[in-house]
Amino acid sequence: MTLSGIITYFGLFGGMLGLATVLMFGLRAVKLI
């Protein structure tokens, strides 16, 4: 696997993980309010 391929893979994975984390914290914040 090339370096650019690794960066792209982790970029996509990190983006999805970040989105899921934001959604989880958002739902928790709504429940707390």
C-alpha distance matrix in Angstrom:
0.0 3.8 6.7 8.4 6.2 6.7 10.2 10.9 10.2 12.4 14.7 15.5 15.8 17.9 20.0 20.9 21.7 23.7 25.6 26.4 27.6 29.8 31.2 32.1 33.8 35.5 36.9 38.1 39.7 41.6 42.8 44.0 46.0
3.8 0.0 3.8 5.5 5.1 6.3 8.7 9.9 10.5 12.4 14.0 15.5 16.5 18.0 19.8 21.3 22.2 23.8 25.7 27.0 28.1 29.9 31.6 32.7 34.1 35.7 37.5 38.6 40.0 41.9 43.4 44.5 46.2
6.7 3.8 0.0 3.8 5.3 5.1 6.2 8.6 9.8 10.7 12.0 14.3 15.3 16.0 17.9 20.0 20.6 21.7 23.9 25.5 26.2 27.8 29.9 31.0 32.0 33.7 35.7 36.7 37.8 39.9 41.5 42.4 44.0
8.4 5.5 3.8 0.0 3.8 5.4 5.0 6.1 8.5 9.9 10.2 12.2 14.1 14.9 16.1 18.3 19.5 20.4 22.2 24.1 25.1 26.3 28.3 29.8 30.9 32.2 34.3 35.6 36.5 38.4 40.2 41.3 42.6
6.2 5.1 5.3 3.8 0.0 3.8 5.5 5.1 6.1 8.6 9.6 10.6 12.1 13.9 15.2 16.7 18.0 19.5 21.1 22.6 23.9 25.5 27.1 28.4 30.0 31.3 33.0 34.5 35.7 37.4 39.0 40.3 41.9
6.7 6.3 5.1 5.4 3.8 0.0 3.8 5.4 5.0 6.1 8.3 10.0 10.4 11.7 13.8 15.4 16.0 17.5 19.6 20.9 21.8 23.7 25.5 26.4 27.8 29.5 31.3 32.3 33.7 35.6 37.1 38.2 39.9
10.2 8.7 6.2 5.0 5.5 3.8 0.0 3.8 5.5 5.3 5.8 8.6 9.8 10.1 11.8 14.1 14.9 15.6 17.8 19.6 20.3 21.7 23.8 25.1 26.1 27.6 29.7 30.8 31.8 33.8 35.5 36.5 37.9
10.9 9.9 8.6 6.1 5.1 5.4 3.8 0.0 3.8 5.6 4.9 6.2 8.5 9.7 10.4 12.4 14.0 15.0 16.4 18.3 19.7 20.8 22.5 24.2 25.5 26.6 28.6 30.1 31.1 32.8 34.6 35.9 37.2
10.2 10.5 9.8 8.5 6.1 5.0 5.5 3.8 0.0 3.8 5.4 5.3 6.1 8.4 9.8 10.9 12.1 14.0 15.4 16.6 18.1 19.9 21.3 22.5 24.2 25.6 27.2 28.6 30.0 31.7 33.1 34.5 36.2
12.4 12.4 10.7 9.9 8.6 6.1 5.3 5.6 3.8 0.0 3.8 5.5 4.9 5.6 8.1 9.7 10.0 11.5 13.7 14.9 15.7 17.6 19.5 20.4 21.7 23.4 25.2 26.3 27.6 29.5 31.0 32.1 33.8
14.7 14.0 12.0 10.2 9.6 8.3 5.8 4.9 5.4 3.8 0.0 3.8 5.5 5.1 5.9 8.6 9.8 10.2 12.0 14.1 15.0 16.1 18.1 19.7 20.8 22.0 24.1 25.5 26.4 28.2 30.1 31.2 32.5
15.5 15.5 14.3 12.2 10.6 10.0 8.6 6.2 5.3 5.5 3.8 0.0 3.8 5.5 5.1 6.3 8.5 9.8 10.6 12.4 14.2 15.3 16.6 18.3 20.0 20.9 22.6 24.4 25.6 27.0 28.7 30.3 31.6
15.8 16.5 15.3 14.1 12.1 10.4 9.8 8.5 6.1 4.9 5.5 3.8 0.0 3.8 5.4 5.3 6.1 8.5 9.9 10.6 12.2 14.2 15.4 16.4 18.3 19.8 21.2 22.5 24.1 25.7 27.1 28.5 30.3
17.9 18.0 16.0 14.9 13.9 11.7 10.1 9.7 8.4 5.6 5.1 5.5 3.8 0.0 3.8 5.5 5.0 5.9 8.4 9.7 10.2 12.0 14.0 15.0 16.2 17.8 19.8 20.8 22.0 24.0 25.5 26.6 28.2
20.0 19.8 17.9 16.1 15.2 13.8 11.8 10.4 9.8 8.1 5.9 5.1 5.4 3.8 0.0 3.8 5.4 5.1 6.1 8.6 9.8 10.5 12.3 14.2 15.4 16.2 18.3 20.0 20.8 22.4 24.3 25.6 26.9
20.9 21.3 20.0 18.3 16.7 15.4 14.1 12.4 10.9 9.7 8.6 6.3 5.3 5.5 3.8 0.0 3.8 5.4 5.1 6.1 8.6 9.9 10.6 12.2 14.3 15.1 16.5 18.4 19.8 21.0 22.6 24.3 25.8
21.7 22.2 20.6 19.5 18.0 16.0 14.9 14.0 12.1 10.0 9.8 8.5 6.1 5.0 5.4 3.8 0.0 3.8 5.4 5.1 6.1 8.6 9.9 10.5 12.3 14.0 15.4 16.5 18.2 19.9 21.2 22.5 24.4
23.7 23.8 21.7 20.4 19.5 17.5 15.6 15.0 14.0 11.5 10.2 9.8 8.5 5.9 5.1 5.4 3.8 0.0 3.8 5.5 5.0 6.1 8.6 9.8 10.6 12.0 14.2 15.3 16.2 18.2 20.0 20.9 22.4
25.6 25.7 23.9 22.2 21.1 19.6 17.8 16.4 15.4 13.7 12.0 10.6 9.9 8.4 6.1 5.1 5.4 3.8 0.0 3.8 5.4 5.2 6.2 8.6 10.0 10.4 12.3 14.3 15.2 16.4 18.4 20.0 21.1
26.4 27.0 25.5 24.1 22.6 20.9 19.6 18.3 16.6 14.9 14.1 12.4 10.6 9.7 8.6 6.1 5.1 5.5 3.8 0.0 3.8 5.5 5.1 6.1 8.6 9.7 10.6 12.3 14.1 15.3 16.6 18.4 20.1
27.6 28.1 26.2 25.1 23.9 21.8 20.3 19.7 18.1 15.7 15.0 14.2 12.2 10.2 9.8 8.6 6.1 5.0 5.4 3.8 0.0 3.8 5.4 5.1 6.2 8.4 9.9 10.6 12.1 14.2 15.4 16.5 18.4
29.8 29.9 27.8 26.3 25.5 23.7 21.7 20.8 19.9 17.6 16.1 15.3 14.2 12.0 10.5 9.9 8.6 6.1 5.2 5.5 3.8 0.0 3.8 5.5 5.2 5.9 8.6 9.9 10.3 12.1 14.2 15.2 16.4
31.2 31.6 29.9 28.3 27.1 25.5 23.8 22.5 21.3 19.5 18.1 16.6 15.4 14.0 12.3 10.6 9.9 8.6 6.2 5.1 5.4 3.8 0.0 3.8 5.5 4.9 6.1 8.6 9.8 10.5 12.3 14.2 15.4
32.1 32.7 31.0 29.8 28.4 26.4 25.1 24.2 22.5 20.4 19.7 18.3 16.4 15.0 14.2 12.2 10.5 9.8 8.6 6.1 5.1 5.5 3.8 0.0 3.8 5.4 5.2 6.2 8.6 10.0 10.7 12.4 14.5
33.8 34.1 32.0 30.9 30.0 27.8 26.1 25.5 24.2 21.7 20.8 20.0 18.3 16.2 15.4 14.3 12.3 10.6 10.0 8.6 6.2 5.2 5.5 3.8 0.0 3.8 5.5 5.0 6.0 8.6 9.8 10.4 12.3
35.5 35.7 33.7 32.2 31.3 29.5 27.6 26.6 25.6 23.4 22.0 20.9 19.8 17.8 16.2 15.1 14.0 12.0 10.4 9.7 8.4 5.9 4.9 5.4 3.8 0.0 3.8 5.5 5.1 6.2 8.7 9.9 10.7
36.9 37.5 35.7 34.3 33.0 31.3 29.7 28.6 27.2 25.2 24.1 22.6 21.2 19.8 18.3 16.5 15.4 14.2 12.3 10.6 9.9 8.6 6.1 5.2 5.5 3.8 0.0 3.8 5.4 5.1 6.2 8.7 10.1
38.1 38.6 36.7 35.6 34.5 32.3 30.8 30.1 28.6 26.3 25.5 24.4 22.5 20.8 20.0 18.4 16.5 15.3 14.3 12.3 10.6 9.9 8.6 6.2 5.0 5.5 3.8 0.0 3.8 5.4 5.1 6.2 8.7
39.7 40.0 37.8 36.5 35.7 33.7 31.8 31.1 30.0 27.6 26.4 25.6 24.1 22.0 20.8 19.8 18.2 16.2 15.2 14.1 12.1 10.3 9.8 8.6 6.0 5.1 5.4 3.8 0.0 3.8 5.4 5.1 6.3
41.6 41.9 39.9 38.4 37.4 35.6 33.8 32.8 31.7 29.5 28.2 27.0 25.7 24.0 22.4 21.0 19.9 18.2 16.4 15.3 14.2 12.1 10.5 10.0 8.6 6.2 5.1 5.4 3.8 0.0 3.8 5.5 5.3
42.8 43.4 41.5 40.2 39.0 37.1 35.5 34.6 33.1 31.0 30.1 28.7 27.1 25.5 24.3 22.6 21.2 20.0 18.4 16.6 15.4 14.2 12.3 10.7 9.8 8.7 6.2 5.1 5.4 3.8 0.0 3.8 5.6
44.0 44.5 42.4 41.3 40.3 38.2 36.5 35.9 34.5 32.1 31.2 30.3 28.5 26.6 25.6 24.3 22.5 20.9 20.0 18.4 16.5 15.2 14.2 12.4 10.4 9.9 8.7 6.2 5.1 5.5 3.8 0.0 3.8
46.0 46.2 44.0 42.6 41.9 39.9 37.9 37.2 36.2 33.8 32.5 31.6 30.3 28.2 26.9 25.8 24.4 22.4 21.1 20.1 18.4 16.4 15.4 14.5 12.3 10.7 10.1 8.7 6.3 5.3 5.6 3.8 0.0
